[in-house]
Amino acid sequence: MKILQRYFLVNISQAVVFVLVALLGLIAFMDLTSELPAVGKGGYMMQHAVLYVLLLVPGHVYEVMPVAALIGTIYTLAQFAQSSEFTIMRASSMSTRMAAAMLAKIGIMFVVITFIFGELITPRTAPLAERVRLSAKGATLSAEFRSGMWTKDTVHSGGPRGPVTGSRFFNARQIRPDGRLVDVRLYEFDTNMRMRSLITAAGASFSGNGTWRLDDVTETLFTNSRTLPVPGAPAPRGQTIQSTFGQDTSAVATRKLAHLDLVSEITPKILSVSRSDPERMSANELAVYTRHLAENRQETERFKIAFWKKLVDPLSIFVLMALALPFGYLHTRSGGISLKIFVGIMIGVSFLLINALFSHIGMLSTWPAFLTAVAPSLLFLMLAIGALRWVERH
């Protein structure tokens, strides 16, 4: 049985690698074609476009590995059936359960590879690809709003673990590839959503330990005994306090500073994932960002679904390989290898479409995120079980 397991492993692995390379080549060609209109604009040249496309390839490995495993397994088993090898294996006491167990062991290898690409490689190459593209163009990162990137933060007293004293809306017009923020605005509110202060800064850079260093700062303080300076008290050294209502300094006051250190839960990591495609984020990044959104009472459904899909989608390799097993029971008269491969491609495309469809339906219908992620795999698992029962009876 060990020899048979090794024989399955070598043949299926070769077929899966061949299919995977073909699919990645096709996707990379389409990505490069979509980049051609931007070539020649600014400093963005052909070599930058090629490097950008190559850095996106690891993300595509995660996406197409289940389909490659399906088509590669169908091709191998169809070859076994055409040469009557599978029939000989069955005559030598190989049951359907034993064949399924051998495919499952091979599937473990593909699942591990998929997790490595999805959790370790893609979260690093995808941001790097975006930085290469923007650096070559001399552009900066921005969100989908014309006013820039927006996110919400919780204000704590006495450090990030202290009691909550309010909330803060974080706006940056531009985000440079090196992570520096340009034209920053911070709108801070108390727990009753009364505006407490408005901070504007020409730029901001992260100095670690949850601290942002703001440059060229103008801070407007509104009526709040906990944050305003005592009326008549001298301004701290290096600061200018100017009342906008004559001598009534308890109403609104403005001070200008060269620098200001701001403690915030917002980190460059959170900013990077907030503008990233959830499909290119790791499960850990999705978990951190989902928790941040939940703490700030923001919509989390999309990221919850993406998180569970990150965990469930690689496991769909087992389901699709099980769905490929019935093709080994079909004789040559049931169709040639080319027909079986075509059927396998159609099944793979159907799986991708249904998987995407369930994700959108889940967000619209507010289905539980786990159910939305696992439903396509359960559907195809039932198809695989039904197909196996049918071929065993016939």
BALOLO-808501 format. One record per residue (C-alpha): y, x, z; residue in one letter. Coordinates in steps of 0.001 Angstrom, whole numbers, plus 500000, padded with zeros to 6 digits. Example, Ala and Ser with C-alpha at 12.3 -4.5 7.8 and 13.67 -1.06 7.14 Angstrom:
<lumlos>
495500512300507800a498940513670507140s
</lumlos>
This chain:
<lumlos>
500000500000500000m502367502917500606k501848504062497019i502594500548495775l505712500360497971q506944503661496559r506228502461493017y508288499320493600f511077501352495208l511410503860492353v511328501311489549n513639498767491200i516108501447492321s516359502877488823q516938499437487327a519519498450489966v521472501698489522v521489501221485755f522754497633486047v525298498621488712l526754501400486548v526951499021483571a528751496336485596l531150498837487163l531917500326483757g532717496878482380l534942495966485336i536707499356485259a537401498927481534f538968495520482178m541036496936485059d542257499782482865l543135497345480094t545245495309482514s547094498493483554e547973499631480021l551181497525479770p552581499405482796a551774502881481393v554885504769480320g557248502848482572k558941505138485048g556605507948486020g553440505876485636y551290507713483090m547763507310481758m546295509704484325q547782507610487134h546265504437485668a542827506100485380v543028507388488966l544121503949490180y541162502272488438v538698504866489777l539916504305493340l539237500582492943l535601501177491897v534189501348495485p535523497850496142g533757496568493054h530496498137494251v530619495849497276y531321492834495069e528636493290492383v525817494934494346m524026491595495046p524108490692491347v522958494189490351a520058493923492828a519097490544491356l519171491640487708i517504494999488418g514680493347490374t514168490698487677i513995493399484995y511436495424486958t509231492460487828l509452491140484248a508245494521483024q505366494393485501f504461490922484257a504665491921480575q502333494892481070s500024492802483339s500656495242486195e501741492430488479f498558490508487677t496478493581488561i498391493984491819m497686490368492722r494012490811491829a493975493814494180s494778491514497143s498580491715497004m499784488343498242s503192486769497699t504062487495501323r503219491188500847m505330491368497675a508229489692499462a507899492156502350a508066495119499957m511168493691498296l512746493120501725a512224496776502675k513875497859499436i516655495348500048g517459496995503386i518490500135501499m520831498182499213f522294496264502167v523081499522504005v524715500992500895i526783497821500457t527944497911504087f528939501572503721i531066500807500678f532551497665502226g533270498991505720e533905502719505285l534911503554501721i536795500579500271t539269500158503209p540369503752502549r540360503893498760t542093500539498147a545324501442500062p545213504911498501l545017503347495036a548067501216495793e550003504243497075r549127506237493937v550313503397491733r553579502833493612l554365506527494066s553986507132490340a556292504204489592k558763505244492287g558481501765493767a558125500432497296t555781497889498791l557017494380499410s555564491034500289a555421487917498153e558852486745499447f562097487964497911r563354488617501442s560563491131502011g557677491208504448m557554488842507430w555293488889510467t555367487589514025k555133489549517252d554786488707520950t557281490220523385v555926491496526713h557770492774529755s556713496012531389g554606497212528464g552222495715525919p549919494392528663r552654492737530687g553482489013530876p554748487320527734v558515486802527793t559119485606524250g558376486079520573s559844488174517791r559990487654514023f559699490946512183f561276491315508718n561374494403506496a562869494261503018r560836497237501792q557849499261502930i557580502737501492r554186504244500581p554492506612503565d554745503616505946g558475503812506653r560308500471506791l563656499956505077v566302497352505995d564673495912509125v565651492708510935r564204491516514241l564807487977515516y563832487693519172e563380484387521023f562524483513524613d559576481332525620t561664478184524946n562413479423521392m566073480055522202r567423483011520269m567861485982522540r568835488825520223s569172489932516624l568463493548515756i569207495089512373t568291498648511425a568620500725508298a565084502019508719g562137502292511085a559232504681511492s556184504386513744f556060507065516455s552730506040518023g551718504254521230n552975500941519899g556542502240519511t558845502007516494w561859504299516146r564739502292514669l567643504130512991d571274503057512616d570825500014514836v573077497018515421t571903494735518229e573474491334518848t572701489923522307l573000486206522964f573414484345526259t570534485428528487n570965486836531957s567774488884531632r568906490847528604t572727490928528580l574619493697530388p576558492671533475v580113491549532504p582600494306533193g579913496951533582a580504500169531599p578465500598528443a575607503076528578p576399506482527187r576266506571523374g576497502769523067q579339500481522084t579474496922523400i581810494585521593q582309490941522520s582662488478519658t584285485857521894f587212487731523361g586586488565527029q583618486171527389d580955488854527292t578304486426528606s578247484543525275a577569487060522484v577802490833522560a577098493494519962t576183497090520461r575575499883517972k573098502704518487l572048505670516421a568421505148517472h566402502590519396l562769502721520508d561073499345520173l557711498537521777v555772496147519587s552239494935518911e552970495400515216i551500498672513943t551349500230510466p547694499170510400k548637495526510917i551371495795508299l548957497327505797s546334494612506261v548957491853506243s549779492683502619r546218493561501594s543662491406499861d541215490227502568p538342491019500189e539281494714500345r539573494870504121m536813495923506483s535315493528509011a537001495475511822n540435495182510168e539860491478509588l538857490963513230a541955492803514517v544338490976512205y542735487579512874t543146488139516611r546783489123516061h547425485940514057l545672483782516649a547717485273519495e550879484444517562n549661480930516680r549498481578512945q547010480377510342e543755482352510570t541264480345508475e541463482515505362r540834485698507332f538046484147509399k536232483179506201i536776486667504778a535432488188508021f532194486196507932w531789486830504208k532010490554504933k529028490182507250l527028487633505252v527530488674501611d525566491962501841p522672490007503388l522627487810500287s520893490738498589i517703489668500379f518131486113499084v518751487124495470l515855489595495465m513617486814496793a514904484633493972l513864487380491517a510262487474492816l509049484383490866p509852486183487596f506900488498488280g504556485510488142y505762484382484715l503621485567481814h504974486863478521t504466483477476916r507005482080479406s509688484214477770g510394487871476996g512194490333479215i515511489684477472s515319485956478232l514489486608481883k517371489064482199i519699486481480660f518502483923483213v519072486500485949g522632487114484744i523309483380484767m521945483102488314i524095486019489443g527245484594487867v526446481198489401s526120482798492827f529523484505492504l531184481298491324l529617479143494038i530493481746496663n534147481701495590a534120477894495331l532834477471498879f535550479816500163s538290477655498652h536634474404499718i536242475773503233g539975476478503496m540920473091502071l538424471115504169s538754473286507306t535004473815507457w533770476257510106p534259479774508734a530666480825509408f529259477783507609l531552478383504627t530359481975504331a526638481322504804v526270478088502781a525884479716499301p523186482074500580s521310479192502222l521495477196498994l520037480032496917f517435480740499607l516163477188499255m516039477701495485l514030480897495969a511531479174498286i511164476277495855g510661478620492890a507984480622494752l506084477470495657r506274476274492066w504903479489490518v502094479693493092e500966476147492228r501168476743488479h
</lumlos>
